[in-house]
Every structure is written in structure tokens, then in C-alpha cells.
Amino acid sequence: MATLRADGRTPISIILMQGSPEAQATIDVLVEDHPDLQVADHGTYWKVTSTEYDLEVDLDRVASELGQPLSMPQWLVILTSYVGRVDTTPRKFKVTSAITQIEPQA
């Protein structure tokens, strides 16, 4: 059984392929924002888990870290899976445990 987050929700995760600059830049940006994120190295992939925060990947910030433009389709190539509910815009990929159609988003 999953451990509940402080807000009563279950933990959420994104799983990224290893070996790409896009994945490394994504992890660097996420950890910069939330140093307490759990980043597990599984050899061929990284699993980034949050027990406290929604995971929001801002592609503009990742592109800046990467030093080159990055589109959502390019970034989605490195995303192998996720745990939670996804809410996207053209420049942001967010994973939450909120029921996005019911609960108001901050």
C-alpha cells in the first residue's frame, strides 16, 4: 500500500530514461526547486518521486538548463512512465495526485 503524502494524497513519480541530456537537465531543475525529492537511479532509468509536492516540469527552465530549445514532443521521448494524474500545457508537464477535474488547482 502506498504511503500517504502530508496532504492525504499518495506519492507521485515520473520515470525518465537515463543517458540523455534532457533527462539530466529535467532532474537538475526539479531538484533545484525541491532538494528533498527522491531520485532513484535504476541503471537504465531514473525514478523521481515526490511525497510532498506535485511534479511540474517547466520546459522553458529545462531548455535553459540544457542550453537549447526543447519542445514537449522532444521531452516526451525521455518520459517512460509516470504515477499520478497528468495535466499539461504546451510548455509544462505536471503530475499530481489531485483529481484534476474535481479539485481546484493552485
Contacts in CASP RR format, 6 or more apart in sequence:
PFRMAT RR
TARGET T0000
AUTHOR 0000-0000-0000
METHOD contacts of the structure
MODEL  1
MATLRADGRTPISIILMQGSPEAQATIDVLVEDHPDLQVADHGTYWKVTS
TEYDLEVDLDRVASELGQPLSMPQWLVILTSYVGRVDTTPRKFKVTSAIT
QIEPQA
2 10 0 8 1.000
2 11 0 8 1.000
3 10 0 8 1.000
3 11 0 8 1.000
3 51 0 8 1.000
4 10 0 8 1.000
5 11 0 8 1.000
5 50 0 8 1.000
5 51 0 8 1.000
5 52 0 8 1.000
5 97 0 8 1.000
6 51 0 8 1.000
6 52 0 8 1.000
9 97 0 8 1.000
9 98 0 8 1.000
10 84 0 8 1.000
10 97 0 8 1.000
11 49 0 8 1.000
11 50 0 8 1.000
11 51 0 8 1.000
11 83 0 8 1.000
11 97 0 8 1.000
12 49 0 8 1.000
12 50 0 8 1.000
12 54 0 8 1.000
12 55 0 8 1.000
12 82 0 8 1.000
12 83 0 8 1.000
12 84 0 8 1.000
12 95 0 8 1.000
12 96 0 8 1.000
12 97 0 8 1.000
13 47 0 8 1.000
13 48 0 8 1.000
13 49 0 8 1.000
13 50 0 8 1.000
13 55 0 8 1.000
13 82 0 8 1.000
13 83 0 8 1.000
13 84 0 8 1.000
13 95 0 8 1.000
14 47 0 8 1.000
14 48 0 8 1.000
14 55 0 8 1.000
14 57 0 8 1.000
14 79 0 8 1.000
14 81 0 8 1.000
14 82 0 8 1.000
14 83 0 8 1.000
14 95 0 8 1.000
15 45 0 8 1.000
15 46 0 8 1.000
15 47 0 8 1.000
15 48 0 8 1.000
15 79 0 8 1.000
15 80 0 8 1.000
15 81 0 8 1.000
15 82 0 8 1.000
16 23 0 8 1.000
16 26 0 8 1.000
16 27 0 8 1.000
16 45 0 8 1.000
16 46 0 8 1.000
16 48 0 8 1.000
16 78 0 8 1.000
16 79 0 8 1.000
16 80 0 8 1.000
17 23 0 8 1.000
17 44 0 8 1.000
17 45 0 8 1.000
17 77 0 8 1.000
17 78 0 8 1.000
17 80 0 8 1.000
18 41 0 8 1.000
18 43 0 8 1.000
18 44 0 8 1.000
18 45 0 8 1.000
18 46 0 8 1.000
20 78 0 8 1.000
21 66 0 8 1.000
22 62 0 8 1.000
22 66 0 8 1.000
22 70 0 8 1.000
22 74 0 8 1.000
22 75 0 8 1.000
22 77 0 8 1.000
22 78 0 8 1.000
23 46 0 8 1.000
23 78 0 8 1.000
25 62 0 8 1.000
25 63 0 8 1.000
25 65 0 8 1.000
25 66 0 8 1.000
26 57 0 8 1.000
26 62 0 8 1.000
26 75 0 8 1.000
26 78 0 8 1.000
27 39 0 8 1.000
27 46 0 8 1.000
27 48 0 8 1.000
28 65 0 8 1.000
29 57 0 8 1.000
29 58 0 8 1.000
29 61 0 8 1.000
29 62 0 8 1.000
29 65 0 8 1.000
30 37 0 8 1.000
30 48 0 8 1.000
30 55 0 8 1.000
30 57 0 8 1.000
31 37 0 8 1.000
31 39 0 8 1.000
34 50 0 8 1.000
34 52 0 8 1.000
34 53 0 8 1.000
36 52 0 8 1.000
37 48 0 8 1.000
37 49 0 8 1.000
37 50 0 8 1.000
37 53 0 8 1.000
37 55 0 8 1.000
38 47 0 8 1.000
38 48 0 8 1.000
38 49 0 8 1.000
38 50 0 8 1.000
38 51 0 8 1.000
39 46 0 8 1.000
39 47 0 8 1.000
39 48 0 8 1.000
39 49 0 8 1.000
40 46 0 8 1.000
40 47 0 8 1.000
40 48 0 8 1.000
40 49 0 8 1.000
45 80 0 8 1.000
48 55 0 8 1.000
49 83 0 8 1.000
54 94 0 8 1.000
54 95 0 8 1.000
54 96 0 8 1.000
54 97 0 8 1.000
54 98 0 8 1.000
55 94 0 8 1.000
55 95 0 8 1.000
55 96 0 8 1.000
56 92 0 8 1.000
56 93 0 8 1.000
56 94 0 8 1.000
56 95 0 8 1.000
57 75 0 8 1.000
57 92 0 8 1.000
57 93 0 8 1.000
57 94 0 8 1.000
58 91 0 8 1.000
58 92 0 8 1.000
59 70 0 8 1.000
59 71 0 8 1.000
59 72 0 8 1.000
59 75 0 8 1.000
59 91 0 8 1.000
59 92 0 8 1.000
59 93 0 8 1.000
60 91 0 8 1.000
62 70 0 8 1.000
62 75 0 8 1.000
63 69 0 8 1.000
63 70 0 8 1.000
72 88 0 8 1.000
72 90 0 8 1.000
72 91 0 8 1.000
72 93 0 8 1.000
75 93 0 8 1.000
76 93 0 8 1.000
79 93 0 8 1.000
82 95 0 8 1.000
83 95 0 8 1.000
84 95 0 8 1.000
84 96 0 8 1.000
84 97 0 8 1.000
85 95 0 8 1.000
85 96 0 8 1.000
85 97 0 8 1.000
85 98 0 8 1.000
85 99 0 8 1.000
85 100 0 8 1.000
86 93 0 8 1.000
86 94 0 8 1.000
86 95 0 8 1.000
87 94 0 8 1.000
87 96 0 8 1.000
87 100 0 8 1.000
87 105 0 8 1.000
88 94 0 8 1.000
96 105 0 8 1.000
98 105 0 8 1.000
END
